[in-house]
Amino acid sequence: MPTLLITRSTELLEQTAAACHHFLAQPTPPLSRDLHISFLTKLGLATQLPRAYTALDASRTWIMYWTLNALKNLGADITPHRERSFFEF
């Protein structure tokens, strides 16, 4: 829906919407469930974060939370991770 007041912000918003429309109109590619589960388990539930992710070390609790949430949504069994300590020193 066009607005009555055109600003730089609304111009950028309309450009972004136009760029996204093409991709949103395409069919959704199939989800590679097993690859997602493997990635999440190796990265998000690792005892230590990979070197490229060390800047996120303070966010490990959030990374673990979102990883477990994603695994649960993918239908993976998260019971082995319930009693595990993620902050081993």
C-alpha positions in Angstrom: 0.0 0.0 0.0 1.6 3.3 -1.0 2.0 6.0 1.5 1.2 9.7 1.1 4.6 10.8 2.5 7.6 9.6 0.6 10.8 9.6 2.6 14.2 7.9 2.1 13.1 5.3 4.5 9.9 4.5 2.6 11.8 4.3 -0.6 14.2 1.8 0.9 11.3 -0.2 2.3 9.6 -0.4 -1.1 12.9 -1.4 -2.8 13.4 -4.1 -0.2 9.9 -5.4 -0.6 10.3 -5.5 -4.4 13.6 -7.4 -4.1 12.0 -9.9 -1.6 8.8 -10.4 -3.6 10.6 -12.4 -6.3 12.0 -14.9 -3.8 8.8 -15.1 -1.8 6.8 -16.0 -4.9 9.0 -19.0 -5.6 8.1 -22.4 -4.0 9.9 -23.2 -0.8 12.8 -25.5 -1.2 12.6 -28.8 0.7 14.2 -28.8 4.2 17.2 -31.0 4.6 16.1 -32.1 8.1 19.0 -34.5 8.8 21.7 -32.0 7.7 20.1 -29.3 9.9 20.0 -31.6 12.9 23.6 -32.6 12.3 24.7 -29.0 12.1 22.8 -27.9 15.2 24.1 -30.8 17.2 27.7 -30.3 16.2 27.7 -26.5 16.6 25.1 -25.5 19.1 25.7 -28.4 21.6 29.5 -28.6 21.3 31.4 -28.4 24.5 33.5 -25.6 23.0 32.4 -23.3 20.2 34.5 -23.4 17.0 37.2 -20.7 16.7 35.0 -18.6 14.4 32.3 -18.4 17.1 34.5 -17.5 20.1 33.2 -13.9 20.0 29.8 -15.4 20.8 31.0 -17.2 24.0 29.0 -14.9 26.3 25.9 -15.9 24.3 26.4 -19.6 24.8 23.2 -19.9 26.9 21.1 -18.3 24.1 22.9 -20.5 21.5 22.1 -23.6 23.5 18.4 -22.5 24.0 17.8 -21.8 20.3 19.6 -24.9 19.3 17.5 -27.1 21.6 14.4 -25.3 20.4 15.3 -25.8 16.7 16.1 -29.5 17.4 12.7 -29.9 19.1 10.9 -28.2 16.2 12.7 -30.6 13.8 11.5 -33.6 15.7 14.9 -34.6 17.1 15.2 -36.3 20.4 16.7 -33.8 22.9 16.4 -36.0 26.0 20.2 -36.9 26.0 21.0 -33.2 26.5 18.7 -32.6 29.5 21.2 -33.2 32.3 24.4 -32.3 30.4 26.5 -29.4 31.6 27.4 -27.0 28.8 29.8 -25.0 30.9 32.6 -27.4 31.5 35.9 -25.8 32.3 
